[in-house]
Amino acid sequence: MSPSRTALSARPGPEQAADRIAQSLPRAVDRLTPGGVIPSGPIEDIIRQQKS
């Protein structure tokens, strides 16, 4: 099997992708909105702060 076919067969289907997003999105929102408050400033700075 060619590498591109292998990659395509390993790719998650729409339902599996939706499940992964449904599981990770609430955590991402919680991390980006501490205490339920949207921080001010550019989103890039907010994300950078989460990585440190």
mmCIF file of the N, C-alpha and C atoms, coordinates in Angstrom:
data_MODEL
# 
_entry.id   MODEL 
# 
loop_
_atom_site.group_PDB 
_atom_site.id 
_atom_site.type_symbol 
_atom_site.label_atom_id 
_atom_site.label_alt_id 
_atom_site.label_comp_id 
_atom_site.label_asym_id 
_atom_site.label_entity_id 
_atom_site.label_seq_id 
_atom_site.pdbx_PDB_ins_code 
_atom_site.Cartn_x 
_atom_site.Cartn_y 
_atom_site.Cartn_z 
_atom_site.occupancy 
_atom_site.B_iso_or_equiv 
_atom_site.pdbx_formal_charge 
_atom_site.auth_seq_id 
_atom_site.auth_comp_id 
_atom_site.auth_asym_id 
_atom_site.auth_atom_id 
_atom_site.pdbx_PDB_model_num 
ATOM 1   N N  . MET A 1 1  ? 0.852   -1.174 0.000  1.00 0.00 ? 1  MET A N  1 
ATOM 2   C CA . MET A 1 1  ? 0.000   0.000  0.000  1.00 0.00 ? 1  MET A CA 1 
ATOM 3   C C  . MET A 1 1  ? 0.896   1.234  0.000  1.00 0.00 ? 1  MET A C  1 
ATOM 4   N N  . SER A 1 2  ? 0.556   2.233  -0.792 1.00 0.00 ? 2  SER A N  1 
ATOM 5   C CA . SER A 1 2  ? 1.359   3.451  -0.883 1.00 0.00 ? 2  SER A CA 1 
ATOM 6   C C  . SER A 1 2  ? 1.198   4.277  0.393  1.00 0.00 ? 2  SER A C  1 
ATOM 7   N N  . PRO A 1 3  ? 2.185   5.137  0.681  1.00 0.00 ? 3  PRO A N  1 
ATOM 8   C CA . PRO A 1 3  ? 2.088   5.969  1.893  1.00 0.00 ? 3  PRO A CA 1 
ATOM 9   C C  . PRO A 1 3  ? 0.841   6.843  1.906  1.00 0.00 ? 3  PRO A C  1 
ATOM 10  N N  . SER A 1 4  ? 0.431   7.365  0.742  1.00 0.00 ? 4  SER A N  1 
ATOM 11  C CA . SER A 1 4  ? -0.759  8.220  0.736  1.00 0.00 ? 4  SER A CA 1 
ATOM 12  C C  . SER A 1 4  ? -2.019  7.413  1.033  1.00 0.00 ? 4  SER A C  1 
ATOM 13  N N  . ARG A 1 5  ? -2.090  6.179  0.549  1.00 0.00 ? 5  ARG A N  1 
ATOM 14  C CA . ARG A 1 5  ? -3.248  5.328  0.872  1.00 0.00 ? 5  ARG A CA 1 
ATOM 15  C C  . ARG A 1 5  ? -3.246  4.953  2.345  1.00 0.00 ? 5  ARG A C  1 
ATOM 16  N N  . THR A 1 6  ? -2.072  4.705  2.879  1.00 0.00 ? 6  THR A N  1 
ATOM 17  C CA . THR A 1 6  ? -1.978  4.370  4.301  1.00 0.00 ? 6  THR A CA 1 
ATOM 18  C C  . THR A 1 6  ? -2.462  5.545  5.138  1.00 0.00 ? 6  THR A C  1 
ATOM 19  N N  . ALA A 1 7  ? -2.049  6.745  4.773  1.00 0.00 ? 7  ALA A N  1 
ATOM 20  C CA . ALA A 1 7  ? -2.481  7.938  5.505  1.00 0.00 ? 7  ALA A CA 1 
ATOM 21  C C  . ALA A 1 7  ? -3.989  8.109  5.417  1.00 0.00 ? 7  ALA A C  1 
ATOM 22  N N  . LEU A 1 8  ? -4.555  7.889  4.257  1.00 0.00 ? 8  LEU A N  1 
ATOM 23  C CA . LEU A 1 8  ? -5.999  8.033  4.099  1.00 0.00 ? 8  LEU A CA 1 
ATOM 24  C C  . LEU A 1 8  ? -6.753  7.006  4.922  1.00 0.00 ? 8  LEU A C  1 
ATOM 25  N N  . SER A 1 9  ? -6.229  5.791  4.977  1.00 0.00 ? 9  SER A N  1 
ATOM 26  C CA . SER A 1 9  ? -6.922  4.759  5.741  1.00 0.00 ? 9  SER A CA 1 
ATOM 27  C C  . SER A 1 9  ? -6.796  4.987  7.242  1.00 0.00 ? 9  SER A C  1 
ATOM 28  N N  . ALA A 1 10 ? -5.764  5.705  7.685  1.00 0.00 ? 10 ALA A N  1 
ATOM 29  C CA . ALA A 1 10 ? -5.563  5.983  9.104  1.00 0.00 ? 10 ALA A CA 1 
ATOM 30  C C  . ALA A 1 10 ? -6.337  7.216  9.556  1.00 0.00 ? 10 ALA A C  1 
ATOM 31  N N  . ARG A 1 11 ? -6.805  8.000  8.614  1.00 0.00 ? 11 ARG A N  1 
ATOM 32  C CA . ARG A 1 11 ? -7.530  9.230  8.934  1.00 0.00 ? 11 ARG A CA 1 
ATOM 33  C C  . ARG A 1 11 ? -8.857  8.876  9.604  1.00 0.00 ? 11 ARG A C  1 
ATOM 34  N N  . PRO A 1 12 ? -9.214  9.620  10.675 1.00 0.00 ? 12 PRO A N  1 
ATOM 35  C CA . PRO A 1 12 ? -10.485 9.310  11.336 1.00 0.00 ? 12 PRO A CA 1 
ATOM 36  C C  . PRO A 1 12 ? -11.671 9.683  10.452 1.00 0.00 ? 12 PRO A C  1 
ATOM 37  N N  . GLY A 1 13 ? -12.735 8.936  10.584 1.00 0.00 ? 13 GLY A N  1 
ATOM 38  C CA . GLY A 1 13 ? -13.959 9.242  9.854  1.00 0.00 ? 13 GLY A CA 1 
ATOM 39  C C  . GLY A 1 13 ? -14.660 10.434 10.487 1.00 0.00 ? 13 GLY A C  1 
ATOM 40  N N  . PRO A 1 14 ? -15.694 10.953 9.858  1.00 0.00 ? 14 PRO A N  1 
ATOM 41  C CA . PRO A 1 14 ? -16.396 12.126 10.387 1.00 0.00 ? 14 PRO A CA 1 
ATOM 42  C C  . PRO A 1 14 ? -16.952 11.933 11.801 1.00 0.00 ? 14 PRO A C  1 
ATOM 43  N N  . GLU A 1 15 ? -17.500 10.767 12.088 1.00 0.00 ? 15 GLU A N  1 
ATOM 44  C CA . GLU A 1 15 ? -18.048 10.533 13.428 1.00 0.00 ? 15 GLU A CA 1 
ATOM 45  C C  . GLU A 1 15 ? -16.953 10.497 14.483 1.00 0.00 ? 15 GLU A C  1 
ATOM 46  N N  . GLN A 1 16 ? -15.846 9.832  14.159 1.00 0.00 ? 16 GLN A N  1 
ATOM 47  C CA . GLN A 1 16 ? -14.735 9.757  15.105 1.00 0.00 ? 16 GLN A CA 1 
ATOM 48  C C  . GLN A 1 16 ? -14.126 11.143 15.312 1.00 0.00 ? 16 GLN A C  1 
ATOM 49  N N  . ALA A 1 17 ? -13.986 11.921 14.240 1.00 0.00 ? 17 ALA A N  1 
ATOM 50  C CA . ALA A 1 17 ? -13.455 13.282 14.365 1.00 0.00 ? 17 ALA A CA 1 
ATOM 51  C C  . ALA A 1 17 ? -14.388 14.134 15.222 1.00 0.00 ? 17 ALA A C  1 
ATOM 52  N N  . ALA A 1 18 ? -15.692 14.008 15.008 1.00 0.00 ? 18 ALA A N  1 
ATOM 53  C CA . ALA A 1 18 ? -16.660 14.769 15.804 1.00 0.00 ? 18 ALA A CA 1 
ATOM 54  C C  . ALA A 1 18 ? -16.582 14.379 17.277 1.00 0.00 ? 18 ALA A C  1 
ATOM 55  N N  . ASP A 1 19 ? -16.415 13.099 17.559 1.00 0.00 ? 19 ASP A N  1 
ATOM 56  C CA . ASP A 1 19 ? -16.279 12.645 18.945 1.00 0.00 ? 19 ASP A CA 1 
ATOM 57  C C  . ASP A 1 19 ? -15.035 13.244 19.596 1.00 0.00 ? 19 ASP A C  1 
ATOM 58  N N  . ARG A 1 20 ? -13.934 13.261 18.873 1.00 0.00 ? 20 ARG A N  1 
ATOM 59  C CA . ARG A 1 20 ? -12.692 13.835 19.420 1.00 0.00 ? 20 ARG A CA 1 
ATOM 60  C C  . ARG A 1 20 ? -12.855 15.319 19.708 1.00 0.00 ? 20 ARG A C  1 
ATOM 61  N N  . ILE A 1 21 ? -13.493 16.029 18.789 1.00 0.00 ? 21 ILE A N  1 
ATOM 62  C CA . ILE A 1 21 ? -13.719 17.462 18.996 1.00 0.00 ? 21 ILE A CA 1 
ATOM 63  C C  . ILE A 1 21 ? -14.649 17.673 20.192 1.00 0.00 ? 21 ILE A C  1 
ATOM 64  N N  . ALA A 1 22 ? -15.698 16.872 20.285 1.00 0.00 ? 22 ALA A N  1 
ATOM 65  C CA . ALA A 1 22 ? -16.652 17.000 21.387 1.00 0.00 ? 22 ALA A CA 1 
ATOM 66  C C  . ALA A 1 22 ? -15.979 16.755 22.740 1.00 0.00 ? 22 ALA A C  1 
ATOM 67  N N  . GLN A 1 23 ? -14.978 15.897 22.770 1.00 0.00 ? 23 GLN A N  1 
ATOM 68  C CA . GLN A 1 23 ? -14.269 15.618 24.022 1.00 0.00 ? 23 GLN A CA 1 
ATOM 69  C C  . GLN A 1 23 ? -13.261 16.705 24.360 1.00 0.00 ? 23 GLN A C  1 
ATOM 70  N N  . SER A 1 24 ? -12.584 17.251 23.361 1.00 0.00 ? 24 SER A N  1 
ATOM 71  C CA . SER A 1 24 ? -11.509 18.195 23.646 1.00 0.00 ? 24 SER A CA 1 
ATOM 72  C C  . SER A 1 24 ? -11.953 19.655 23.694 1.00 0.00 ? 24 SER A C  1 
ATOM 73  N N  . LEU A 1 25 ? -13.022 20.015 23.016 1.00 0.00 ? 25 LEU A N  1 
ATOM 74  C CA . LEU A 1 25 ? -13.444 21.415 22.959 1.00 0.00 ? 25 LEU A CA 1 
ATOM 75  C C  . LEU A 1 25 ? -13.808 21.992 24.327 1.00 0.00 ? 25 LEU A C  1 
ATOM 76  N N  . PRO A 1 26 ? -14.585 21.293 25.156 1.00 0.00 ? 26 PRO A N  1 
ATOM 77  C CA . PRO A 1 26 ? -14.894 21.873 26.472 1.00 0.00 ? 26 PRO A CA 1 
ATOM 78  C C  . PRO A 1 26 ? -13.642 22.152 27.306 1.00 0.00 ? 26 PRO A C  1 
ATOM 79  N N  . ARG A 1 27 ? -12.667 21.272 27.256 1.00 0.00 ? 27 ARG A N  1 
ATOM 80  C CA . ARG A 1 27 ? -11.411 21.505 27.996 1.00 0.00 ? 27 ARG A CA 1 
ATOM 81  C C  . ARG A 1 27 ? -10.684 22.714 27.458 1.00 0.00 ? 27 ARG A C  1 
ATOM 82  N N  . ALA A 1 28 ? -10.654 22.855 26.129 1.00 0.00 ? 28 ALA A N  1 
ATOM 83  C CA . ALA A 1 28 ? -9.982  24.001 25.518 1.00 0.00 ? 28 ALA A CA 1 
ATOM 84  C C  . ALA A 1 28 ? -10.666 25.302 25.934 1.00 0.00 ? 28 ALA A C  1 
ATOM 85  N N  . VAL A 1 29 ? -11.981 25.317 25.920 1.00 0.00 ? 29 VAL A N  1 
ATOM 86  C CA . VAL A 1 29 ? -12.716 26.521 26.330 1.00 0.00 ? 29 VAL A CA 1 
ATOM 87  C C  . VAL A 1 29 ? -12.448 26.826 27.798 1.00 0.00 ? 29 VAL A C  1 
ATOM 88  N N  . ASP A 1 30 ? -12.448 25.803 28.655 1.00 0.00 ? 30 ASP A N  1 
ATOM 89  C CA . ASP A 1 30 ? -12.160 26.012 30.080 1.00 0.00 ? 30 ASP A CA 1 
ATOM 90  C C  . ASP A 1 30 ? -10.772 26.609 30.286 1.00 0.00 ? 30 ASP A C  1 
ATOM 91  N N  . ARG A 1 31 ? -9.802  26.119 29.536 1.00 0.00 ? 31 ARG A N  1 
ATOM 92  C CA . ARG A 1 31 ? -8.429  26.624 29.684 1.00 0.00 ? 31 ARG A CA 1 
ATOM 93  C C  . ARG A 1 31 ? -8.279  28.043 29.170 1.00 0.00 ? 31 ARG A C  1 
ATOM 94  N N  . LEU A 1 32 ? -9.015  28.381 28.118 1.00 0.00 ? 32 LEU A N  1 
ATOM 95  C CA . LEU A 1 32 ? -8.878  29.706 27.512 1.00 0.00 ? 32 LEU A CA 1 
ATOM 96  C C  . LEU A 1 32 ? -9.768  30.759 28.172 1.00 0.00 ? 32 LEU A C  1 
ATOM 97  N N  . THR A 1 33 ? -10.690 30.325 29.026 1.00 0.00 ? 33 THR A N  1 
ATOM 98  C CA . THR A 1 33 ? -11.577 31.260 29.730 1.00 0.00 ? 33 THR A CA 1 
ATOM 99  C C  . THR A 1 33 ? -11.556 30.952 31.218 1.00 0.00 ? 33 THR A C  1 
ATOM 100 N N  . PRO A 1 34 ? -10.433 31.250 31.890 1.00 0.00 ? 34 PRO A N  1 
ATOM 101 C CA . PRO A 1 34 ? -10.336 30.935 33.313 1.00 0.00 ? 34 PRO A CA 1 
ATOM 102 C C  . PRO A 1 34 ? -11.416 31.667 34.114 1.00 0.00 ? 34 PRO A C  1 
ATOM 103 N N  . GLY A 1 35 ? -12.100 30.926 34.965 1.00 0.00 ? 35 GLY A N  1 
ATOM 104 C CA . GLY A 1 35 ? -13.156 31.511 35.781 1.00 0.00 ? 35 GLY A CA 1 
ATOM 105 C C  . GLY A 1 35 ? -14.365 31.947 34.972 1.00 0.00 ? 35 GLY A C  1 
ATOM 106 N N  . GLY A 1 36 ? -14.465 31.472 33.740 1.00 0.00 ? 36 GLY A N  1 
ATOM 107 C CA . GLY A 1 36 ? -15.595 31.837 32.893 1.00 0.00 ? 36 GLY A CA 1 
ATOM 108 C C  . GLY A 1 36 ? -15.496 33.217 32.287 1.00 0.00 ? 36 GLY A C  1 
ATOM 109 N N  . VAL A 1 37 ? -14.313 33.825 32.384 1.00 0.00 ? 37 VAL A N  1 
ATOM 110 C CA . VAL A 1 37 ? -14.105 35.172 31.862 1.00 0.00 ? 37 VAL A CA 1 
ATOM 111 C C  . VAL A 1 37 ? -13.202 35.096 30.640 1.00 0.00 ? 37 VAL A C  1 
ATOM 112 N N  . ILE A 1 38 ? -13.610 35.790 29.588 1.00 0.00 ? 38 ILE A N  1 
ATOM 113 C CA . ILE A 1 38 ? -12.782 35.836 28.378 1.00 0.00 ? 38 ILE A CA 1 
ATOM 114 C C  . ILE A 1 38 ? -11.666 36.853 28.602 1.00 0.00 ? 38 ILE A C  1 
ATOM 115 N N  . PRO A 1 39 ? -10.405 36.419 28.593 1.00 0.00 ? 39 PRO A N  1 
ATOM 116 C CA . PRO A 1 39 ? -9.299  37.344 28.793 1.00 0.00 ? 39 PRO A CA 1 
ATOM 117 C C  . PRO A 1 39 ? -9.217  38.347 27.639 1.00 0.00 ? 39 PRO A C  1 
ATOM 118 N N  . SER A 1 40 ? -8.727  39.523 27.954 1.00 0.00 ? 40 SER A N  1 
ATOM 119 C CA . SER A 1 40 ? -8.545  40.513 26.896 1.00 0.00 ? 40 SER A CA 1 
ATOM 120 C C  . SER A 1 40 ? -7.188  40.306 26.242 1.00 0.00 ? 40 SER A C  1 
ATOM 121 N N  . GLY A 1 41 ? -7.059  40.786 25.046 1.00 0.00 ? 41 GLY A N  1 
ATOM 122 C CA . GLY A 1 41 ? -5.801  40.677 24.311 1.00 0.00 ? 41 GLY A CA 1 
ATOM 123 C C  . GLY A 1 41 ? -5.921  39.746 23.132 1.00 0.00 ? 41 GLY A C  1 
ATOM 124 N N  . PRO A 1 42 ? -4.880  39.735 22.324 1.00 0.00 ? 42 PRO A N  1 
ATOM 125 C CA . PRO A 1 42 ? -4.886  38.873 21.134 1.00 0.00 ? 42 PRO A CA 1 
ATOM 126 C C  . PRO A 1 42 ? -4.939  37.389 21.514 1.00 0.00 ? 42 PRO A C  1 
ATOM 127 N N  . ILE A 1 43 ? -5.682  36.623 20.747 1.00 0.00 ? 43 ILE A N  1 
ATOM 128 C CA . ILE A 1 43 ? -5.831  35.187 21.019 1.00 0.00 ? 43 ILE A CA 1 
ATOM 129 C C  . ILE A 1 43 ? -4.480  34.478 21.019 1.00 0.00 ? 43 ILE A C  1 
ATOM 130 N N  . GLU A 1 44 ? -3.558  34.954 20.195 1.00 0.00 ? 44 GLU A N  1 
ATOM 131 C CA . GLU A 1 44 ? -2.229  34.336 20.141 1.00 0.00 ? 44 GLU A CA 1 
ATOM 132 C C  . GLU A 1 44 ? -1.531  34.439 21.488 1.00 0.00 ? 44 GLU A C  1 
ATOM 133 N N  . ASP A 1 45 ? -1.660  35.605 22.154 1.00 0.00 ? 45 ASP A N  1 
ATOM 134 C CA . ASP A 1 45 ? -1.033  35.787 23.467 1.00 0.00 ? 45 ASP A CA 1 
ATOM 135 C C  . ASP A 1 45 ? -1.683  34.882 24.512 1.00 0.00 ? 45 ASP A C  1 
ATOM 136 N N  . ILE A 1 46 ? -2.997  34.743 24.430 1.00 0.00 ? 46 ILE A N  1 
ATOM 137 C CA . ILE A 1 46 ? -3.717  33.907 25.388 1.00 0.00 ? 46 ILE A CA 1 
ATOM 138 C C  . ILE A 1 46 ? -3.275  32.440 25.233 1.00 0.00 ? 46 ILE A C  1 
ATOM 139 N N  . ILE A 1 47 ? -3.182  31.981 24.005 1.00 0.00 ? 47 ILE A N  1 
ATOM 140 C CA . ILE A 1 47 ? -2.745  30.608 23.753 1.00 0.00 ? 47 ILE A CA 1 
ATOM 141 C C  . ILE A 1 47 ? -1.305  30.418 24.214 1.00 0.00 ? 47 ILE A C  1 
ATOM 142 N N  . ARG A 1 48 ? -0.447  31.382 23.933 1.00 0.00 ? 48 ARG A N  1 
ATOM 143 C CA . ARG A 1 48 ? 0.949   31.295 24.336 1.00 0.00 ? 48 ARG A CA 1 
ATOM 144 C C  . ARG A 1 48 ? 1.061   31.170 25.853 1.00 0.00 ? 48 ARG A C  1 
ATOM 145 N N  . GLN A 1 49 ? 0.226   31.903 26.597 1.00 0.00 ? 49 GLN A N  1 
ATOM 146 C CA . GLN A 1 49 ? 0.246   31.823 28.050 1.00 0.00 ? 49 GLN A CA 1 
ATOM 147 C C  . GLN A 1 49 ? -0.138  30.430 28.538 1.00 0.00 ? 49 GLN A C  1 
ATOM 148 N N  . GLN A 1 50 ? -1.032  29.753 27.826 1.00 0.00 ? 50 GLN A N  1 
ATOM 149 C CA . GLN A 1 50 ? -1.461  28.413 28.220 1.00 0.00 ? 50 GLN A CA 1 
ATOM 150 C C  . GLN A 1 50 ? -0.357  27.389 28.051 1.00 0.00 ? 50 GLN A C  1 
ATOM 151 N N  . LYS A 1 51 ? 0.539   27.632 27.106 1.00 0.00 ? 51 LYS A N  1 
ATOM 152 C CA . LYS A 1 51 ? 1.624   26.675 26.832 1.00 0.00 ? 51 LYS A CA 1 
ATOM 153 C C  . LYS A 1 51 ? 2.716   26.760 27.883 1.00 0.00 ? 51 LYS A C  1 
ATOM 154 N N  . SER A 1 52 ? 2.788   27.864 28.621 1.00 0.00 ? 52 SER A N  1 
ATOM 155 C CA . SER A 1 52 ? 3.866   27.983 29.608 1.00 0.00 ? 52 SER A CA 1 
ATOM 156 C C  . SER A 1 52 ? 3.464   27.513 30.960 1.00 0.00 ? 52 SER A C  1 
# 
